[in-house]
Amino acid sequence: MPVYILLLIGPTIMIALGLHAMNSVPLTFILFYGWLLLFSASSIRQSLQSDKNKAFSNKGDLTGFATGILFLILIFGTVSAFSDSFFDAGKLQQQLIDWNFTGGHLIWLILILLIVNPLLEEYYWREFMYAKLMQKLSVLNTILITSFFYSLYHLLSFNFLFNWPINLLAVIPVFLAGMIWGYFRHRFRSLVPAILCHMLSDLGIMLIYFKFLYV
């Protein structure tokens, strides 16, 4: 059980070290994605081998894509409509500069968030941890636990990014998204729907960045 707790809390520790202790987005990425890749590498290999003959046009993939478009619209539309309540643009721009989320490596950081982030997070939470917890728990409890710990480390960044109480409330849709992606994993027996939806959701966040924060 202690190993399971470490695996569940490990990503949060990596975010805390990178953002709070080292105050750097690039270093946070190295720690966080390094952790995810270290433990989910075998799951990635097994998944690629088992899925190599599957088509990407089934009902699950379409569901993931359509849900992702909906999430993108909700994220971009909601934040655009209430941006003044969500964050102080000037303060947030300075915070991103302090985190080194700027300069010549910005394009790489954005590509990581749009491609690497959804892939590794889904493989870690909805494949690696999902499989481990399913050995001991029900489907519902597995999805609840993985969604909770998936949303937990978002608090560490939201605390800096958003105004109070949005920085706390914003974790709720992250948790719900984790529940939906966990359901996709269970319902369609594939990570593709969750990954597609996750990528489009992250694209919505990047569109917010370019509209309000890019300088």
Backbone hydrogen bonds, N-H to C=O, Kabsch-Sander energy under -0.5 kcal/mol:
donor,donor_aa,acceptor,acceptor_aa,energy
5,I,1,M,-2.2
6,L,2,P,-2.3
7,L,3,V,-2.4
8,L,4,Y,-2.1
9,I,5,I,-2.4
10,G,6,L,-2.2
13,I,9,I,-1.9
14,M,10,G,-2.2
15,I,11,P,-2.1
16,A,12,T,-2.4
17,L,13,I,-2.5
18,G,14,M,-2.4
19,L,15,I,-2.9
20,H,15,I,-0.6
20,H,16,A,-1.3
21,A,16,A,-1.6
22,M,17,L,-2.0
24,S,18,G,-2.2
25,V,99,W,-3.5
28,T,24,S,-1.8
29,F,25,V,-2.7
30,I,26,P,-2.0
31,L,27,L,-2.4
32,F,28,T,-3.2
33,Y,29,F,-2.3
34,G,29,F,-0.5
34,G,30,I,-1.2
35,W,31,L,-1.9
36,L,32,F,-2.2
37,L,33,Y,-2.6
38,L,34,G,-2.4
39,F,35,W,-1.8
40,S,36,L,-1.7
41,A,37,L,-1.4
44,I,40,S,-2.4
45,R,41,A,-2.3
46,Q,42,S,-2.4
47,S,43,S,-2.4
48,L,44,I,-2.5
49,Q,45,R,-2.0
50,S,46,Q,-2.1
51,D,47,S,-2.1
52,K,48,L,-0.7
54,K,51,D,-1.9
62,L,58,N,-1.9
63,T,59,K,-2.5
64,G,60,G,-2.6
65,F,61,D,-2.5
66,A,62,L,-2.7
67,T,63,T,-2.5
68,G,64,G,-2.1
69,I,65,F,-2.2
70,L,66,A,-2.0
71,F,67,T,-2.6
72,L,68,G,-2.7
73,I,69,I,-2.3
74,L,70,L,-2.5
75,I,71,F,-3.0
76,F,72,L,-2.7
77,G,73,I,-2.8
78,T,74,L,-2.4
79,V,75,I,-2.1
80,S,76,F,-2.0
81,A,77,G,-2.1
82,F,78,T,-1.7
83,S,80,S,-0.7
85,S,82,F,-1.0
86,F,82,F,-1.6
87,F,83,S,-2.4
89,A,87,F,-0.8
92,L,88,D,-2.8
93,Q,89,A,-2.5
94,Q,90,G,-1.8
95,Q,91,K,-2.0
96,L,92,L,-2.3
97,I,93,Q,-1.8
98,D,94,Q,-2.5
99,W,95,Q,-1.6
100,N,97,I,-1.7
101,F,96,L,-3.0
102,T,100,N,-1.5
105,H,102,T,-0.6
106,L,103,G,-1.7
109,L,105,H,-1.9
110,I,106,L,-2.4
111,L,107,I,-2.3
112,I,108,W,-2.2
113,L,109,L,-2.0
114,L,110,I,-2.1
115,I,111,L,-2.4
116,V,111,L,-0.8
117,N,112,I,-3.4
119,L,115,I,-1.6
120,L,116,V,-2.9
121,E,117,N,-2.6
122,E,118,P,-2.0
123,Y,119,L,-2.3
124,Y,120,L,-2.3
125,W,121,E,-2.8
126,R,122,E,-1.7
128,F,123,Y,-3.1
129,M,124,Y,-3.2
130,Y,125,W,-0.5
131,A,127,E,-2.4
132,K,128,F,-1.8
133,L,129,M,-2.8
134,M,130,Y,-2.1
135,Q,131,A,-0.6
135,Q,132,K,-0.9
136,K,133,L,-1.7
137,L,133,L,-2.8
142,T,138,S,-2.3
143,I,139,V,-2.6
144,L,140,L,-2.5
145,I,141,N,-2.6
146,T,142,T,-2.4
147,S,143,I,-2.0
148,F,144,L,-2.2
149,F,145,I,-2.4
150,Y,146,T,-1.8
151,S,147,S,-2.2
152,L,148,F,-1.5
153,Y,149,F,-0.9
154,H,151,S,-0.8
155,L,151,S,-0.7
155,L,152,L,-1.3
156,L,153,Y,-0.6
157,S,153,Y,-0.7
158,F,154,H,-3.0
159,N,155,L,-2.0
160,F,157,S,-1.2
161,L,157,S,-1.9
162,F,158,F,-2.3
163,N,86,F,-3.0
166,I,163,N,-0.7
167,N,163,N,-1.8
168,L,165,P,-1.3
169,L,165,P,-2.7
170,A,166,I,-2.8
171,V,168,L,-1.2
172,I,169,L,-1.7
174,V,170,A,-0.9
175,F,171,V,-2.6
176,L,172,I,-2.5
177,A,173,P,-2.4
178,G,174,V,-2.2
179,M,175,F,-2.0
180,I,176,L,-2.4
181,W,177,A,-2.8
182,G,178,G,-2.2
183,Y,179,M,-2.2
184,F,180,I,-2.5
185,R,181,W,-2.1
186,H,182,G,-2.1
187,R,183,Y,-3.7
188,F,184,F,-2.7
189,R,185,R,-0.9
190,S,184,F,-0.5
195,I,191,L,-2.7
196,L,192,V,-2.7
197,C,193,P,-2.2
198,H,194,A,-2.6
199,M,195,I,-2.7
200,L,196,L,-2.0
201,S,197,C,-2.0
202,D,198,H,-2.4
203,L,199,M,-1.9
204,G,200,L,-1.7
205,I,201,S,-1.4
206,M,202,D,-2.2
207,L,203,L,-2.3
208,I,204,G,-1.5
209,Y,205,I,-1.9
210,F,206,M,-2.5
211,K,207,L,-1.9
212,F,208,I,-2.5
213,L,208,I,-0.5
213,L,209,Y,-2.5
214,Y,209,Y,-1.9
